[in-house]
Amino acid sequence: MQKSQRLIQLMMMINAKKTFTVKELADEFGLSVRTLSRDLDELSVLGVPIYSVQGRGGGYRLLQERMLPPISFTESEAIAIFFACQSLNDFSSLPFGDGAAAAIHKFYHYLPADIKEQIDRLKYRVMIHNAFRPMSANILQTLMQAVMVRQVVTVHYRSSTGSSQRDIQPIGLYASSGYWYCPAYCFTQDDIRQFRVDRMTAASLNKSIAIREDIAVKTLKNKPVTSGWEMKEFKVQLTSKGVWQLETDTRLGPFIHKNKDGSGSVEIEIPAADIAFYSDYVWRLGEEATIISPTEAVQWTLERIEAIKRRYT
C-alpha cells in the first residue's frame, strides 16, 4: 500500500474513534509502532487535530472538531449550499462562531473554475436579507452548546421590569427578522418562556442543575401553549398611505393584503411575549394604521395614548 493511501485510511480510521493507541493502530495496519508514530506526526502537520494523552490509560485523542469524510455534490447542489450559507451573512452573530464563514471559504476554494464563475456572477444578485441586530456570538454559542450537551444555562436577562438572573433549559434557537429567539424552560418561573437573545447580557453552562427530561424531548415544532410561547393573531387596518409606508418593510410588508381602493390590512401570528414590541412598531404609522387585534395590543396602544395625553395636559 502506498504511503498516501495509508495516510488517508489512517485518517478515516482515527476519525471514527474517540481514543486510540499507537499499538492498536499498528496492529490493525500490520506496521511497526515507530512507523505509525511517524504517520500520526505527518497527519498532525497536515491539520488533523490529534493530541496525546499522558499517563496510565493514555494514548491519542481527537479534538472535538473532527475531520469529516469528503462528500460529492452536483453543480446545482454546490450552488445551493453556497448561497444557503451566504444567506447568513447579514446576521451580526451566529451560534456557529466562525464555522459558517470558514466552511463557505473552503467550499468555494475547491469548486471548479467554471462553477466559481457562475457563483461570482450571482453574488449580490441573489440575496436573502435579514435585518442586522447586534448581539453576542458567545451567548448564542453557549445556548446552542447547552442544547447539544443537554445542560442548563444561567443567563442574565433584561426585560421591561429590569435585569434578573435566570436558570433556563433551552429547547432550541430560531431567527426571525434578524433577532435570535430561545424558547426555554425557566426554572425561576417554572414555565416555558421565550427569550430574546439580544436581551441576554451573559450566559454560562450550569452543571449543578439537573435537566428536566420532559423538556429535553421537546423541539421547536412542539409549541406548548404558555404565557411566553402562546401565539396571537396581530391584525392591523391600513389606509392607502399606510400600505405605501409598510409595503417595503421587511417585517410586515410581506403580510399586507391590499384592497381595490389602495387601503389594506396586515395579518400575522406573533408570540404573545412580543405584543408590546409589535404595537410600538405600528405606532410610528400614526393615524395611517389601526390595530384590530389582539385585545392586548389595542389596550397597550390606548394606555400609551393616555400616557402621552397626560404629559401634555
N, C-alpha and C positions, 0 to 999 in steps of 0.2 A: 504494500500500500504506500502510495506517495505521501510525503510529509504533509502537503497541503490538504489532501483528503483526510489524513488522520486528524489534523487540527480542526477541520470542520466537524468531523464526527465527535471529536472530543468536546468541542464547544456545545454541540447539541445534547450530548450526554450529561454534562455537568449542569446545563441549563435546566434539565428535568429533575435534578437532585437539589435538595436543600443543603445537605452537608456531604462531604466525601473525604476520603484519604487518598494519598498518592498510591498507597499499596493496593487499595481497592481498584483504582483505575488501571494500574499497571497489570493486575491480574486479568482484568476484563479485556485489555488490548494485547495481552501477551508480550509486554515490553518490560524493560527494567525500570525500577523506581527512579534511577538517575535520568533516563530518557523522558519519562513522564514529567519529572520536575522541570526539565528544560522546556517541554511543551507548554506547561502551565505558565512559566515565566513569559513565553512568547505571546500567549493569549492575553496575559495581563498587559503587556506592552501594546497590544492591538486594541485595548479598551474593554476587554471582558472584565466585569467588576468582581474579581476574586480577591479574597483576603484570607490570611491564615489565622487559625485559632490555636493558641498556645496551651500547653499543659495537658493533663490527663484527659483523654477523650477528645483531644484536639484534632486538627486536620485542616480542611479548607471549607470555606463557605462563600456563597454568592451574596453580594449585597442585595438589598430589597429590589433595586431596579435591575431585573434580569434581562438578558438579551432574548428577543423573540425570534422565532424562525422566520425566514423570508416568505412573503405571500405574493402571489402573482395577481395582477389586476389587468382588466381590459382597459382600452384607452378611455372609454366613456366612464368607467368606474374611477379611473385615476383623476379625471377632470372633476367628477362629482365630489370625490373625497377632498380634493384641493380646495374647492370653493366652500365646502361644508366647514372645513377648518378655518378658512379665511373669514367666514361669516362671524367668527368670534372676536375679530379684531376690534370692533367698536366697544367691547366691554372693557372697562377700566381695570377689572380684576377677574381672574378665573380661578376656580378651585383646583386647577391642574398645575398651577405655578407656571413655569416657562415651558412645560411639556408640550403644549399645543404649538407654540412658535417653533420649538426645536424639531418637532415631528414634521411640520409642513416644510421646514427648510431642508431636512433630509429627503423628504418625499420628492420635492421639486428638483433637488440636485441630481437625483438618479433617474429622472424621466428622460426619455429620448428627446433629441433636439427638436423634432417636429412637433411633439406634444407640448414642449415648453413654449414654442412659438404660438401655438393655439391658445394656451393659457395666458400668455403675455398680451395677446390681442383682446382677451376678455377682461383683463384686470381693469378695475374701475369702470367697467361697463356692465358687470353683473355684481351687485352688492346686496347684502341683507343687512339693513340698517337697524341698529339698536341705539337708543338714547344713551349718552355717556353719563354714568353715575359713579362718582368716586367712592371707593370702599376698599377695605383691607383684604389683600390677597391672602395674607397669613390666616385671617379668621375664616375665610372661605375654605382654605385647605384643611384647617382644623376640623371644621364641620364635616367635610367630606371624609376625612380620616376617621371621624367618630362613627360614621355610617358603616365604613368598611370593616373596622375592627370591633364594632359593637361596644361602644363606650359612651358614657355620659360626658357632657361638656358643661363647664361652668363659664357663663358669659356675663359680661357687664352690659346692661341694655338700657338705652334711653327711650323713654316713652313720654306721652303728654303729661304724665303725672310725676316725671322725674327719672332719675337713674336708680337702677337696682341690680342686685346680683341674682342670677337665676341658674339653677341646675336643670339642664334640659337633655332630653334624649332625642336627637334629630331623626326624623323619618326620611328626609331627603332634602334636596335643593332644587329649586327651579327658578328660571329667569323670566321676567315679564317687563317689557318696556324699559329694559336696561337695569332694573332692580333685581337683586337676588333675594329670594324668599326661602325660609327654612321652617316648614311645619315641624313641630316637635312636641313631645310630651314635656310639660313643665312640672317638675316635682314640687315647686313652690306653690303653684296654683292647683295642682292635682287635676290637670286638664290638658288637652291638646290645644296648643295655641300656634298662631302663625307669626313668625318673627321676620322682620326686615333686617337683612344682614348689614346694611349700611348704618343701622342704628345700634349695632354692637360695637363697643369700644375695645373689648378684649375677649378672648376665648381660649380656654385651655382644657385638655382632656382631664377627666376626674375619675381615676380608677377606684376611688374609695366608695363610690355609689354603684350598686348593682343595677344593671339594666332591667327593664320590665320586658319579659318575653312576649307578652301580648302586643306591646308596641313594636318590638323588633320585627315582627312579621308583617307589619303594615308597609304599604308603599304609597307613592303619590297618587295612585289610582284608587286607593281606599280612603275616600274623603268622608271622615266621620262628621256628623252634624254637631259642632261645638261652637262655643262663643267666638272662637278665634278663626275657625275654618268654614263656618257657615257662609254660603254664597247667597247674594241678594241680587235681584234684578234692578239695575240702575237705568232709569228711563228719563230722558230729557227732551222737551219740545224746543225746537229752534225756529227762529224767524229766518227769512231768506239771508239776512246778513249774518246770522249766527251760523248757518250752514256754510256760508262763504268763509267765515273765520276758522271753522273747525275742519273743513274738508281736507286740508293738508296736514292736519295734526296727526302725528304718528300714533298717539294713544287712542283717541276717539274717532278720528276721521274714517277709518275703515268700517265703522259700525253705523254710519249715517244712512238713514233711509229718507230719500228725497220725495217731496210731494210735487205735483204738477205746477203749483204756484211758486216753487222755489224754496218754500219752507221745508222743514223736515224734523226728524227725531233721531235720537240715539238710544239704542237698547243694548245693554251689555251686562253680563254677570260679573260681579265684583265680590271680593272677600268682605264679609261683614266688618272686619277689622279696618278696612280701608274706606269706609263710608265718608268719614270726615275729609280724607285726602281728596276723593273724587268730587265731593261737594265744593271744596275750596277750588278745585281745578276748574269747575264750571263757573264759579263765582266771577271770574275775570271777564266773562262774557256779558255781565250785567243784565240789562233788560232784553237781551237777544236770546236768553235761554231761561227756561222754566223747568225746575226739577219736578217730576211727577211721582216718582217712587225711587227708593223705598221711603216709608214714612219717616224713618230716622234721618234720612238725608234732607227731607223737607223741613223737619224740626231743627236740624243743625243750621240750615240756612236762615230760618226765621229767627233763631236765637242770635245769630250773627248780625242780622239786620237790626234787631232791638239793641244789641250792644253798641252798634255804631250810632244809632239814633240817640242813645243816652250820652254819647260823647259830644254830640252837637246840640244838646238842649240844656 
